[in-house]
Amino acid sequence: MSARRILAVLGGATAALCLVTGFVTAQASAAAGCRVAYSVASEWGGGFGANVTITNLGDPLSSWQLRWSFTAGQTVTQGWNATFSQSGSTVTAANVDYNGSLGTNASTTIGFNGSWTGSNPVPSSFTLNGVTCTGSVTGQPSPSSTPTPTPTRTPTPTPTPTPSGPPPGNPGGLVGWATQGGGTTGGGNASATTVTSSSALTTAAAGTNAAVIRVSGTISCSGMLRVGSNKTIIGNSGATLAGCGLNVSNASNVIIRNLTFRNWDDDAVNVQYSTRVWIDHNSLSNGYDGAIDIKRGSDYVTVSWNRVSSHDKTMLLGHDDGNGAEDRGHLRVTYHHNWFDGTNQRHPRVRFGNPVHVYNNYYGGVRSYGVASTVGAGVLVECNYFENTPDPYHLGEGDSGPGTLVARNNHMVNSGAGQTGGSVASIPYGYTCDTPSQVKSIVTGGAGAGRINI
């Protein structure tokens, strides 16, 4: 049975009409309501990936919830471009900060990975903001979703960097420590402001009012540009900061995405005395000091899907052995799906934070060392791909004494064994480890600027 289904759910002449289809959408007319295109992108023994495109045919929406019920016990295991929850068979997908506005005839695509046993029928009923869309199934659905157990049924692990995001790795959604402490939404649904100069960016990023700031073109600058609370700074295609960095200081609820940083003269991104920060899908190269440094009591941070290349000091967590009074109980950071491309050290170098979670990253040709757990730190290193990296992880670094480090399920190619010791506090949030041997293809296919829908 092919995993690519062509399915349609057509309602009667109701105020809200939904169309459910596979890779080819059937033609239909509707007076008002919504249209939903549901496609099973891949399917394998016990699991599947699906994409769902929502088209609003009614009045403009500032936020939305899509809801449906599975009929065969399927379960959503992770999702992207929406916040997913499930109660029994009922699934709710709510917009995230960057796709809540949905004008008339506008569309947005979300997706998820799921588990199934026995069969995997498509949902036959959807609601959008409480408006029910029902109808009978037409087209050519297969009566059973049981895949043929042959090698050709194994899904290709390499993600395609399409706007909707591929199932592996959850490239569009927030995971990790930045989901804790109240979550991280940045500027939320605030109207976007586009900036093309360092002065305009500084002005737009100041203060605590919610703001979505789009960076356009190349901004040549120096030093560090201050970022206040409740800000989303996101790059348009090709957006670059050349010569300077962003300083998230004494702030909370900040998102930095889809930017290229190069030749910075201090740090590219510095986070201090700040909480709930998400640094995602950026490309960073050839700077002076840290690419992404987090310090001075900062907490609840996720660093995801970034690519760092041609650089020495990559990611520092905790700046000084003597800063324990501020840092103990804080510096909780998740690093996932980052590509360390021939960089030298600090991937990350950790003080005091416990637990710090380092998973599903690709270390390619890292020269000095990968992860260092030092004074007071507890680091969980799991499901990463280390290639041509002689020292993947160790305890202590320089004059800093050892912390603790637990390593599990990492994939090693021409790399050292690493050093572990002690225990690490438990991880409080849900996450899914990609198969470690597939992490290289997943991360190199999705990390860096230009790989997400903006």
C-alpha positions as CSV (number, residue, x, y, z in Angstrom):
1,M,0.0,0.0,0.0
2,S,1.4,3.4,-0.9
3,A,1.8,5.9,1.9
4,R,0.7,8.7,-0.3
5,R,-3.1,8.7,-0.1
6,I,-5.6,10.6,-2.1
7,L,-8.6,11.2,0.3
8,A,-11.4,13.6,0.4
9,V,-14.0,14.4,3.1
10,L,-16.8,16.5,1.6
11,G,-19.4,18.1,3.7
12,G,-22.9,19.0,2.7
13,A,-24.2,22.5,2.1
14,T,-23.2,23.8,5.5
15,A,-21.8,27.1,6.7
16,A,-18.4,25.4,7.2
17,L,-17.1,23.0,4.6
18,C,-13.8,21.0,5.0
19,L,-12.0,19.1,2.3
20,V,-9.6,16.4,3.4
21,T,-7.2,15.1,0.8
22,G,-3.8,13.6,0.2
23,F,-1.0,14.9,-2.1
24,V,-3.5,15.9,-4.8
25,T,-6.4,18.1,-3.6
26,A,-9.7,17.4,-5.2
27,Q,-11.7,20.3,-6.7
28,A,-14.6,21.6,-4.6
29,S,-16.5,24.8,-4.1
30,A,-17.5,26.2,-0.7
31,A,-19.4,29.3,0.4
32,A,-17.5,29.8,3.6
33,G,-15.7,27.9,6.4
34,C,-12.5,26.1,5.9
35,R,-10.6,23.6,3.8
36,V,-8.2,21.1,5.2
37,A,-5.7,19.1,3.1
38,Y,-4.4,16.1,5.1
39,S,-1.6,14.0,3.7
40,V,0.3,11.0,5.0
41,A,3.8,11.9,4.0
42,S,5.4,8.6,5.2
43,E,4.5,5.5,7.0
44,W,6.5,2.7,8.6
45,G,5.9,-0.1,11.1
46,G,4.4,1.6,14.2
47,G,4.7,5.2,13.0
48,F,3.8,7.7,10.4
49,G,4.2,11.4,9.5
50,A,1.5,13.7,8.2
51,N,1.1,17.2,7.0
52,V,-2.1,19.2,7.4
53,T,-2.8,22.4,5.4
54,I,-5.5,24.6,6.7
55,T,-7.2,27.2,4.5
56,N,-9.6,29.7,6.0
57,L,-12.6,30.4,3.8
58,G,-14.4,32.5,6.3
59,D,-13.6,35.8,8.2
60,P,-10.0,36.6,9.1
61,L,-8.7,34.9,12.2
62,S,-6.2,36.2,14.7
63,S,-5.8,32.7,16.3
64,W,-7.1,29.3,15.6
65,Q,-7.5,25.7,16.9
66,L,-7.9,22.7,14.6
67,R,-9.4,19.6,16.2
68,W,-10.0,16.1,15.0
69,S,-10.4,12.6,16.4
70,F,-8.5,9.4,15.5
71,T,-10.6,6.3,15.1
72,A,-8.0,3.6,15.4
73,G,-6.0,4.6,18.5
74,Q,-3.3,6.7,16.8
75,T,-1.3,9.0,18.9
76,V,0.6,12.2,18.1
77,T,4.1,11.9,19.3
78,Q,5.6,15.2,18.1
79,G,4.5,18.1,15.9
80,W,5.7,21.3,14.3
81,N,4.2,24.7,13.3
82,A,1.5,24.2,16.0
83,T,1.1,23.3,19.6
84,F,-0.4,19.8,19.8
85,S,-2.3,18.2,22.6
86,Q,-4.2,14.9,22.8
87,S,-6.9,13.7,25.1
88,G,-8.0,10.2,24.3
89,S,-8.6,10.1,20.6
90,T,-9.1,13.8,20.3
91,V,-6.2,15.9,19.0
92,T,-6.1,19.7,19.2
93,A,-3.5,21.7,17.2
94,A,-3.3,25.4,18.2
95,N,-1.4,28.1,16.3
96,V,2.0,29.2,17.4
97,D,3.1,32.9,17.5
98,Y,4.1,33.2,13.9
99,N,1.0,31.6,12.1
100,G,-1.9,32.7,14.3
101,S,-3.2,35.3,11.8
102,L,-5.1,33.6,9.0
103,G,-6.9,35.9,6.6
104,T,-9.7,34.9,4.3
105,N,-8.4,32.4,1.8
106,A,-5.1,32.3,3.6
107,S,-3.4,28.9,4.4
108,T,-0.9,27.5,6.8
109,T,0.6,24.1,7.0
110,I,1.3,22.1,10.2
111,G,2.6,18.6,10.6
112,F,3.2,15.8,13.1
113,N,4.6,12.4,13.7
114,G,2.3,9.7,15.1
115,S,2.2,6.2,16.2
116,W,-0.3,3.5,15.2
117,T,-1.1,-0.2,15.5
118,G,-3.1,-2.3,13.2
119,S,-4.6,0.4,10.9
120,N,-4.1,4.1,10.3
121,P,-7.3,5.5,8.8
122,V,-7.5,9.3,8.2
123,P,-9.7,11.5,10.3
124,S,-13.2,12.0,8.9
125,S,-14.2,15.0,11.0
126,F,-12.4,18.3,11.7
127,T,-13.3,21.5,13.5
128,L,-11.7,24.9,13.1
129,N,-12.4,27.2,16.1
130,G,-15.4,25.0,17.0
131,V,-17.0,24.9,13.6
132,T,-17.6,21.3,12.7
133,C,-16.8,19.9,9.2
134,T,-18.0,16.4,8.5
135,G,-18.8,14.3,5.4
136,S,-18.4,10.9,3.9
137,V,-15.0,9.6,2.7
138,T,-14.5,9.4,-1.1
139,G,-11.5,8.8,-3.3
140,Q,-9.4,5.7,-3.0
141,P,-8.4,5.1,0.7
142,S,-6.9,1.8,1.5
143,P,-9.0,-0.3,4.0
144,S,-5.9,-0.9,6.1
145,S,-2.7,1.0,6.8
146,T,-0.6,-2.0,7.6
147,P,2.7,-1.4,5.7
148,T,4.4,-4.1,3.7
149,P,7.4,-5.2,5.8
150,T,10.1,-4.8,3.2
151,P,13.1,-2.5,3.0
152,T,11.3,-0.2,0.6
153,R,8.8,0.7,3.3
154,T,11.4,2.4,5.4
155,P,11.0,6.2,5.3
156,T,13.8,8.2,3.9
157,P,15.4,9.9,7.0
158,T,16.7,13.0,5.2
159,P,14.3,15.9,5.7
160,T,13.4,18.2,2.9
161,P,13.6,21.9,3.9
162,T,10.1,22.8,2.8
163,P,8.0,25.5,4.5
164,S,5.9,23.0,6.3
165,G,8.9,21.1,7.8
166,P,9.6,17.4,7.5
167,P,8.5,14.9,10.1
168,P,12.1,14.1,11.4
169,G,13.4,16.4,14.1
170,N,10.4,18.7,14.5
171,P,12.2,21.6,12.8
172,G,9.4,24.1,13.0
173,G,8.4,23.8,16.7
174,L,9.8,24.8,20.1
175,V,11.1,21.9,22.3
176,G,13.1,21.9,25.4
177,W,13.8,24.3,28.3
178,A,12.3,27.3,26.6
179,T,8.9,25.6,26.9
180,Q,9.1,25.8,30.7
181,G,8.6,28.6,33.1
182,G,5.5,29.9,31.2
183,G,6.8,29.2,27.7
184,T,8.4,31.4,25.1
185,T,6.2,33.3,22.5
186,G,8.3,36.4,21.8
187,G,6.3,39.1,20.2
188,G,3.4,36.8,19.6
189,N,0.8,38.1,17.1
190,A,2.0,41.7,17.1
191,S,2.1,43.3,13.7
192,A,5.6,42.9,12.1
193,T,8.0,45.8,11.7
194,T,10.7,45.5,9.0
195,V,14.1,47.0,9.7
196,T,17.1,47.5,7.4
197,S,19.6,49.3,9.6
198,S,21.2,48.8,13.0
199,S,19.6,52.0,14.4
200,A,16.1,50.9,13.3
201,L,16.7,47.4,14.8
202,T,17.9,48.9,18.1
203,T,14.9,51.1,18.3
204,A,12.4,48.3,17.4
205,A,14.0,45.9,19.9
206,A,14.0,48.3,22.9
207,G,11.6,48.2,25.8
208,T,9.2,45.5,26.9
209,N,6.2,45.9,24.5
210,A,5.5,42.9,22.3
211,A,7.1,43.3,18.9
212,V,7.8,41.1,15.8
213,I,10.8,42.5,14.0
214,R,11.8,41.4,10.5
215,V,15.3,42.0,9.5
216,S,15.8,42.6,5.7
217,G,19.0,42.6,3.8
218,T,22.5,43.0,5.2
219,I,23.0,45.2,8.2
220,S,26.6,46.3,8.8
221,C,27.2,47.2,12.4
222,S,29.5,46.8,15.4
223,G,29.2,46.0,19.0
224,M,26.1,44.5,20.6
225,L,22.6,45.6,19.9
226,R,20.3,45.4,22.9
227,V,17.1,43.3,22.8
228,G,14.3,43.8,25.3
229,S,11.6,41.5,26.5
230,N,8.7,40.1,24.4
231,K,10.5,40.3,21.1
232,T,10.6,38.1,18.1
233,I,13.5,39.0,15.8
234,I,13.3,37.0,12.6
235,G,15.2,37.4,9.3
236,N,13.6,37.6,5.9
237,S,15.3,35.5,3.3
238,G,19.1,36.3,3.3
239,A,18.9,38.6,6.3
240,T,22.5,39.2,7.7
241,L,24.1,40.9,10.7
242,A,27.7,41.7,9.6
243,G,30.1,42.8,12.3
244,C,27.8,42.9,15.4
245,G,25.6,40.7,17.6
246,L,22.5,40.7,19.7
247,N,22.6,41.2,23.5
248,V,19.6,39.7,25.3
249,S,20.2,41.3,28.7
250,N,17.7,41.5,31.7
251,A,15.0,40.4,29.4
252,S,12.4,37.6,29.1
253,N,10.4,35.9,26.3
254,V,12.7,36.5,23.3
255,I,12.9,34.6,20.0
256,I,15.8,35.0,17.5
257,R,15.4,33.1,14.3
258,N,16.5,32.8,10.7
259,L,19.4,35.2,10.8
260,T,23.0,34.9,9.4
261,F,25.7,36.3,11.7
262,R,29.2,36.8,10.5
263,N,32.4,38.7,11.5
264,W,30.9,39.8,14.9
265,D,33.4,41.8,17.0
266,D,32.1,40.6,20.4
267,D,29.5,37.8,20.7
268,A,26.9,36.9,18.0
269,V,24.2,36.2,20.6
270,N,24.8,36.9,24.3
271,V,22.1,36.0,26.8
272,Q,22.5,37.3,30.4
273,Y,20.2,37.8,33.3
274,S,17.4,36.6,31.0
275,T,14.8,33.8,30.9
276,R,12.6,32.1,28.3
277,V,14.7,32.6,25.2
278,W,14.6,30.6,21.9
279,I,17.6,30.8,19.5
280,D,16.6,28.9,16.4
281,H,17.7,28.3,12.7
282,N,20.5,30.8,12.5
283,S,23.8,30.5,10.6
284,L,26.9,31.8,12.4
285,S,30.5,32.0,11.1
286,N,33.9,33.7,11.6
287,G,33.3,35.8,14.6
288,Y,35.6,37.1,17.4
289,D,34.2,35.6,20.6
290,G,31.2,33.4,21.4
291,A,28.7,32.4,18.8
292,I,26.0,31.8,21.3
293,D,26.9,32.5,25.0
294,I,24.5,32.1,27.9
295,K,25.4,33.3,31.4
296,R,24.7,35.2,34.6
297,G,21.7,33.3,36.0
298,S,19.9,33.0,32.7
299,D,17.4,30.2,32.5
300,Y,14.8,28.3,30.3
301,V,16.7,28.6,27.0
302,T,16.5,26.4,23.9
303,V,19.2,26.6,21.2
304,S,18.0,24.6,18.1
305,W,18.8,24.0,14.5
306,N,21.7,26.5,14.2
307,R,24.7,26.0,12.0
308,V,28.1,27.2,13.2
309,S,31.1,27.1,10.9
310,S,34.6,28.6,10.6
311,H,34.7,29.6,14.2
312,D,36.5,28.8,17.5
313,K,34.5,29.5,20.6
314,T,31.1,28.2,19.8
315,M,28.7,28.0,22.8
316,L,29.6,28.9,26.4
317,L,27.1,28.2,29.2
318,G,28.2,29.9,32.4
319,H,31.0,32.4,32.2
320,D,33.1,32.0,35.5
321,D,33.8,29.4,38.1
322,G,33.2,32.0,40.8
323,N,29.6,32.9,39.7
324,G,27.9,30.0,41.4
325,A,25.8,32.2,43.6
326,E,24.0,33.5,40.6
327,D,24.1,30.4,38.4
328,R,23.2,27.5,40.6
329,G,19.7,26.4,40.0
330,H,19.7,28.3,36.7
331,L,21.4,27.9,33.3
332,R,19.0,25.2,32.2
333,V,19.4,25.0,28.5
334,T,18.5,22.6,25.7
335,Y,20.8,22.2,22.7
336,H,19.2,20.2,19.9
337,H,19.6,19.7,16.1
338,N,22.6,22.1,15.9
339,W,25.3,21.5,13.2
340,F,28.8,22.1,14.5
341,D,30.6,22.2,11.2
342,G,34.4,22.0,11.7
343,T,34.3,24.3,14.7
344,N,36.9,24.1,17.5
345,Q,35.5,24.1,21.1
346,R,32.6,24.8,23.4
347,H,29.7,22.7,22.0
348,P,28.8,23.6,24.7
349,R,31.2,24.3,27.6
350,V,29.0,24.1,30.7
351,R,29.2,25.5,34.3
352,F,26.5,25.0,37.0
353,G,23.5,24.2,34.8
354,N,21.8,20.9,35.7
355,P,20.2,19.4,33.8
356,V,21.6,20.7,30.5
357,H,20.3,18.7,27.6
358,V,22.4,18.1,24.5
359,Y,20.6,15.8,22.0
360,N,20.3,15.2,18.3
361,N,23.2,17.5,17.3
362,Y,25.7,16.7,14.5
363,Y,29.4,17.2,15.3
364,G,31.3,17.1,12.1
365,G,35.1,17.5,12.3
366,V,35.1,19.2,15.6
367,R,38.7,19.8,16.4
368,S,39.4,20.5,20.1
369,Y,36.4,19.0,21.9
370,G,32.7,18.7,21.8
371,V,30.9,19.0,25.2
372,A,32.6,19.9,28.5
373,S,30.8,19.5,31.8
374,T,32.6,21.5,34.4
375,V,32.2,22.9,38.0
376,G,28.6,22.2,39.3
377,A,27.1,21.2,35.9
378,G,25.1,18.1,35.0
379,V,24.9,17.4,31.3
380,L,22.9,14.7,29.4
381,V,24.4,14.0,26.0
382,E,22.2,11.7,24.0
383,C,21.3,10.7,20.4
384,N,24.0,12.9,18.8
385,Y,26.1,12.1,15.8
386,F,29.9,12.5,16.3
387,E,32.0,12.3,13.1
388,N,35.8,12.9,12.9
389,T,35.6,14.3,16.5
390,P,38.5,12.9,18.6
391,D,37.2,14.2,21.9
392,P,33.3,14.2,21.8
393,Y,32.7,15.0,25.5
394,H,34.7,15.1,28.8
395,L,34.7,16.3,32.4
396,G,36.4,19.5,33.4
397,E,38.1,22.0,31.2
398,G,41.1,24.2,31.7
399,D,41.2,25.4,35.3
400,S,37.5,24.3,35.8
401,G,37.0,21.1,37.8
402,P,34.7,18.4,36.6
403,G,30.9,18.4,36.6
404,T,28.8,15.3,35.8
405,L,27.9,13.9,32.4
406,V,25.7,11.1,31.3
407,A,26.0,9.9,27.7
408,R,23.7,7.5,25.9
409,N,22.7,6.4,22.4
410,N,25.2,8.5,20.6
411,H,26.5,7.5,17.1
412,M,30.2,7.6,16.7
413,V,32.1,7.7,13.3
414,N,35.9,7.9,13.5
415,S,35.5,9.6,16.9
416,G,36.7,9.1,20.5
417,A,34.9,7.3,23.3
418,G,34.3,10.3,25.5
419,Q,34.4,10.7,29.3
420,T,31.4,10.3,31.6
421,G,30.8,10.4,35.3
422,G,28.1,11.0,37.9
423,S,24.4,11.5,37.5
424,V,22.2,14.2,36.0
425,A,18.9,15.6,37.1
426,S,15.8,14.4,35.1
427,I,14.5,16.2,32.1
428,P,11.1,17.7,32.8
429,Y,9.7,18.2,29.3
430,G,8.6,15.8,26.5
431,Y,10.9,15.2,23.5
432,T,11.7,12.6,20.9
433,C,15.2,11.5,20.0
434,D,15.7,10.9,16.3
435,T,17.6,7.7,15.5
436,P,21.2,8.6,16.2
437,S,22.5,7.1,12.9
438,Q,20.1,9.4,11.0
439,V,20.9,12.6,12.8
440,K,23.6,13.7,10.3
441,S,21.2,13.7,7.4
442,I,18.4,15.2,9.4
443,V,20.5,18.1,10.8
444,T,22.5,18.9,7.7
445,G,19.2,19.0,5.8
446,G,17.5,21.4,8.2
447,A,19.9,23.4,10.3
448,G,20.8,27.0,9.6
449,A,19.1,30.2,8.3
450,G,16.8,29.8,5.3
451,R,15.3,26.4,6.4
452,I,12.0,27.5,7.9
453,N,8.8,29.2,6.7
454,I,8.9,32.8,7.8
